[in-house]
Amino acid sequence: MSDLKNKIENQLSAMYESGTYKNERIIGSSQETSIFVNNNDVLNFCANNYLGLANDIRIKNAAIQAINEWGYGLASVRFICGTQEIHKLLEKRVSNFLKKEDAILYSSCFDANGGIFETILDENDAIFSDELNHASIIDGIRLCRAQKNRYKHVDMEHLESLLKKSTSKTKLIVTDGVFSMDGNIAPLKEITELSKRYDALVMVDDCHATGVIGANGMGSGSYHGVHDSIDIISSTFGKALGGASGGFIASSHKIIELLRQKSRPYLFSNSMAPPLVSASIEALNIINSDSFIFERLNENTSYFRQRIIDAGFEIRGDDHPIVPIMIYDAKKAMELSKKLLEKNIYVIAFSFPVVPKEKARIRVQLSSAHTKNQIDLAIDSFKECAQELNII
Ligand SMILES: *Cc1c(COP(=O)(O)O)cnc(C)c1O
């Protein structure tokens, strides 16, 4: 016991010293563009609340109504006594929305990614995974017996060379649709071309893309015009689609049928709670009926991107509400985010090991709920604080 205690203490103090220890900031309000932090109202530019639905009155009412009608929880996994009509309805709505044959719910996308690879692949198969894929994909792959290939980030030559060498029966290419640290969108046109040439399947984790990019928020495949060539989509209800929790996989009937029979996080973890299920259905209703919600998001994104460049900053990423503002120096990035918080702008600085060494940045995330005035305030504060620190 004392050995373990020492080991833990050493690890924790190493984190303190290297500055990688994560302190959680306590929020004293609901999740909105303006939140209560450190006894202050601050403008929030670091949530994945892309459509501003996390505290939307329609979503909240759907959740409250579901509690009254379907109860708080199910105290069961799906296959014992945890499947209600609303679970089947949400699965139907997800598969319609993503134009796939079927869909299956999980408690989270982390669970969805954790439960798919070992279910559908065995030792005769091979996986090809982008080196910067989400931790849940990495963990899910670890659990399966397929041959594992990691390709350099969005490097299509490297991916092709690995596909060429492979003699495995089933080949599965898996990628994040949007990479959250750079805000870049996976090159799915090229990936789906390679998949056809080498007879591979394609799986996309669209957590930062569902309800954000593509036609009507259909995601990264739609953004690149190759949606139909994506075989498997995993995603979350915890970001744009309401921001609570829950995940899903949309794919062919057969794949979903097998997941229901064998996928361990689905079989052995509780059914999604009724308020979350109904609120997720409402989130899909909202994005189907309110096309302005995407217009506002796109407008806010391009407005912020243009104005922050005009202010003299260098940014990264594609046409996406994740806007990494490159500071390079880790200490300066930290100081800038601290100064910004003093001016009531809440943004997060990322440095090594979350991003490569000397590539520290501040990540801004826009929402369709931000007002132009709020964005202007953020830009002005960025300018002032960065000038004080001689960054621009
Ligand atoms: C957020 C995220 C997840 C995890 O989603 P949860 O539903 O919160 O578990 C998985 N993959 C990617 C790419 C993500 O961004």
The ligand as an SDF file (V2000), in Angstrom:
LIG
                    3D

 15 15  0  0  0  0  0  0  0  0999 V2000
  -16.0170   14.2630  -27.3430 C   0  0  0  0  0  0  0  0  0  0  0  0
  -15.5090   13.1680  -28.1810 C   0  0  0  0  0  0  0  0  0  0  0  0
  -15.7470   11.8250  -27.8560 C   0  0  0  0  0  0  0  0  0  0  0  0
  -16.4320   11.4240  -26.5800 C   0  0  0  0  0  0  0  0  0  0  0  0
  -17.7920   11.7010  -26.6490 O   0  0  0  0  0  0  0  0  0  0  0  0
  -18.6990   11.4280  -25.3390 P   0  0  0  0  0  0  0  0  0  0  0  0
  -20.0680   11.2330  -25.8740 O   0  0  0  0  0  0  0  0  0  0  0  0
  -18.5300   12.6410  -24.4820 O   0  0  0  0  0  0  0  0  0  0  0  0
  -18.1500   10.2210  -24.6920 O   0  0  0  0  0  0  0  0  0  0  0  0
  -15.3160   10.8510  -28.7310 C   0  0  0  0  0  0  0  0  0  0  0  0
  -14.6650   11.1690  -29.8650 N   0  0  0  0  0  0  0  0  0  0  0  0
  -14.4000   12.4510  -30.1990 C   0  0  0  0  0  0  0  0  0  0  0  0
  -13.6860   12.7540  -31.4760 C   0  0  0  0  0  0  0  0  0  0  0  0
  -14.8040   13.4860  -29.3650 C   0  0  0  0  0  0  0  0  0  0  0  0
  -14.5270   14.7390  -29.6890 O   0  0  0  0  0  0  0  0  0  0  0  0
  1  2  1  0
  2  3  1  0
  2 14  2  0
  3  4  1  0
  3 10  2  0
  4  5  1  0
  5  6  1  0
  6  7  2  0
  6  8  1  0
  6  9  1  0
 10 11  1  0
 11 12  2  0
 12 13  1  0
 12 14  1  0
 14 15  1  0
M  END
$$$$
